[in-house]
């Protein structure tokens, strides 16, 4: 009889997948990591006083100066790593809940070294993959792909039923 498998749970982070529409095109807002060598999505630890989507929106504001409409439910989970194996502490993995956020306004970021920058989906995939192990690069590429699917689905759905969107918007404001 084999020993029981012990599931190791990974710590959780929340990410705001910030985007804007430019006509038919979509652009993603990425920020530099603390060391400035890699690009990533604004993300951080959840806060017990906030919902996960609110915590992701807070990270977008702090790291990128991005303000907008964030979806209340995550659309994707992915694995992210921090650190490098040759340094003390090594590599730590996190499960990241990704929340889609349409950016309406940019202000000065609280963390100026983050250098928030807009990228096309292709450039975002390339920037996110640079300097990362293949498995983590694929995780981040999948986030872009899932986000695009969701953004295009929303555009098609709301385009067919504009009165539903207006009713939903009015209900949310009341």
C-alpha positions as CSV (number, residue, x, y, z in Angstrom):
1,X,0.0,0.0,0.0
2,X,1.4,3.4,-1.0
3,X,1.6,6.4,1.3
4,X,-1.2,8.9,0.9
5,X,-0.5,11.9,-1.4
6,X,-0.2,15.1,0.4
7,X,-1.4,18.1,-1.6
8,X,0.7,21.1,-1.1
9,X,-1.3,24.3,-1.5
10,X,0.4,27.3,-3.1
11,X,0.0,30.8,-1.7
12,X,-2.6,33.0,-3.6
13,X,-2.1,36.2,-5.4
14,X,-4.6,38.3,-7.4
15,X,-3.8,40.0,-10.8
16,X,-5.6,42.7,-12.8
17,X,-5.4,41.9,-16.5
18,X,-5.7,45.5,-17.6
19,X,-6.8,46.2,-21.2
20,X,-8.1,48.9,-23.4
21,X,-9.8,48.9,-26.8
22,X,-8.4,51.0,-29.7
23,X,-11.1,50.5,-32.3
24,X,-11.1,46.8,-33.1
25,X,-7.6,46.4,-31.5
26,X,-7.0,45.4,-27.8
27,X,-4.0,46.5,-25.8
28,X,-2.7,45.2,-22.5
29,X,-1.1,47.2,-19.7
30,X,2.0,45.6,-18.3
31,X,4.4,46.7,-15.5
32,X,8.1,46.0,-14.8
33,X,8.9,43.6,-12.0
34,X,10.7,45.1,-9.0
35,X,14.1,44.4,-10.6
36,X,13.0,45.9,-14.0
37,X,14.2,42.8,-16.0
38,X,10.8,41.3,-16.7
39,X,7.3,42.5,-17.5
40,X,4.2,41.3,-15.7
41,X,0.6,42.0,-14.8
42,X,-0.2,44.2,-11.8
43,X,-0.6,41.7,-9.0
44,X,-0.2,41.1,-5.3
45,X,-1.6,39.4,-2.2
46,X,-5.2,39.4,-1.3
47,X,-6.4,41.6,1.5
48,X,-8.9,40.2,4.1
49,X,-10.8,43.5,4.0
50,X,-11.3,43.4,0.2
51,X,-12.8,40.9,-2.2
52,X,-10.3,39.3,-4.5
53,X,-11.4,41.5,-7.4
54,X,-11.1,44.7,-5.3
55,X,-7.6,43.6,-4.2
56,X,-6.7,43.1,-7.9
57,X,-8.1,46.6,-8.7
58,X,-6.0,48.0,-5.9
59,X,-2.8,46.4,-7.3
60,X,-3.6,47.9,-10.8
61,X,-4.0,51.4,-9.2
62,X,-0.8,51.1,-7.1
63,X,1.5,49.5,-9.6
64,X,0.2,50.9,-12.9
65,X,-2.0,53.9,-11.9
66,X,-4.8,52.1,-13.8
67,X,-8.4,52.9,-12.9
68,X,-11.4,51.2,-14.5
69,X,-14.0,48.5,-14.4
70,X,-12.9,45.2,-13.0
71,X,-15.0,42.0,-13.3
72,X,-16.1,40.6,-10.0
73,X,-15.1,37.0,-10.8
74,X,-11.8,35.8,-12.0
75,X,-11.7,34.4,-15.5
76,X,-8.5,32.3,-15.2
77,X,-6.1,30.8,-12.8
78,X,-2.4,30.5,-13.5
79,X,0.9,29.5,-11.8
80,X,3.5,32.2,-11.3
81,X,7.0,32.0,-9.9
82,X,9.1,34.5,-8.0
83,X,12.8,34.2,-7.4
84,X,15.6,32.2,-9.0
85,X,16.9,28.8,-7.9
86,X,20.5,29.9,-7.3
87,X,19.6,32.6,-4.8
88,X,18.6,32.1,-1.1
89,X,14.9,31.2,-0.9
90,X,15.0,29.8,-4.4
91,X,11.9,29.8,-6.6
92,X,8.5,30.3,-5.0
93,X,5.3,29.4,-6.9
94,X,1.9,31.2,-6.5
95,X,-1.5,30.5,-7.8
96,X,-2.8,33.7,-9.3
97,X,-6.5,34.6,-9.8
98,X,-6.7,36.7,-12.9
99,X,-9.4,39.4,-13.1
100,X,-10.2,41.3,-16.3
101,X,-10.1,45.1,-16.0
102,X,-11.1,47.6,-18.6
103,X,-9.0,50.7,-18.0
104,X,-10.8,54.0,-18.3
105,X,-8.1,56.3,-16.8
106,X,-4.4,56.3,-16.0
107,X,-2.9,58.4,-13.2
108,X,0.6,58.4,-11.8
109,X,1.4,55.0,-10.3
110,X,2.3,54.8,-6.6
111,X,5.3,52.6,-7.6
112,X,7.2,54.7,-10.2
113,X,9.8,52.0,-11.1
114,X,7.0,49.8,-12.6
115,X,6.9,51.9,-15.8
116,X,3.3,50.9,-17.0
117,X,3.3,50.4,-20.8
118,X,0.6,49.4,-23.3
119,X,1.3,46.5,-25.6
120,X,-0.5,44.7,-28.4
121,X,-1.4,41.1,-27.6
122,X,1.6,39.8,-29.6
123,X,4.0,42.2,-27.9
124,X,2.5,41.4,-24.5
125,X,3.0,37.7,-25.1
126,X,6.7,38.3,-26.2
127,X,7.4,40.6,-23.2
128,X,5.8,38.3,-20.7
129,X,7.8,35.3,-22.0
130,X,11.2,37.0,-22.0
131,X,13.5,35.8,-19.3
132,X,11.1,33.2,-17.9
133,X,11.2,29.4,-17.9
134,X,9.1,28.0,-20.7
135,X,6.3,26.6,-18.4
136,X,5.7,30.0,-16.8
137,X,5.9,31.8,-20.2
138,X,3.2,29.4,-21.5
139,X,1.1,30.2,-18.4
140,X,1.2,33.9,-19.1
141,X,0.6,33.5,-22.8
142,X,-2.6,31.5,-21.9
143,X,-3.7,34.5,-19.8
144,X,-3.5,36.8,-22.8
145,X,-5.4,34.2,-25.0
146,X,-8.1,33.7,-22.4
147,X,-8.5,37.4,-21.9
148,X,-8.8,38.1,-25.6
149,X,-11.5,35.3,-25.9
150,X,-13.4,36.9,-23.0
151,X,-13.1,40.5,-24.4
152,X,-14.2,39.5,-27.9
153,X,-17.1,37.4,-26.4
154,X,-18.3,40.4,-24.4
155,X,-18.0,42.7,-27.4
156,X,-20.1,40.3,-29.6
157,X,-22.7,39.7,-26.8
158,X,-23.2,43.3,-25.8
159,X,-23.2,44.4,-29.5
160,X,-26.1,42.1,-30.1
161,X,-28.0,43.1,-27.0
162,X,-27.3,46.8,-26.3
163,X,-30.5,47.3,-24.4
164,X,-29.4,44.5,-22.0
165,X,-26.1,46.3,-21.4
166,X,-27.8,49.6,-20.7
167,X,-30.2,47.9,-18.3
168,X,-27.4,46.1,-16.5
169,X,-25.4,49.4,-16.3
170,X,-28.4,51.2,-14.9
171,X,-29.1,48.4,-12.3
172,X,-25.4,48.5,-11.2
173,X,-25.6,52.3,-10.7
174,X,-28.7,52.2,-8.5
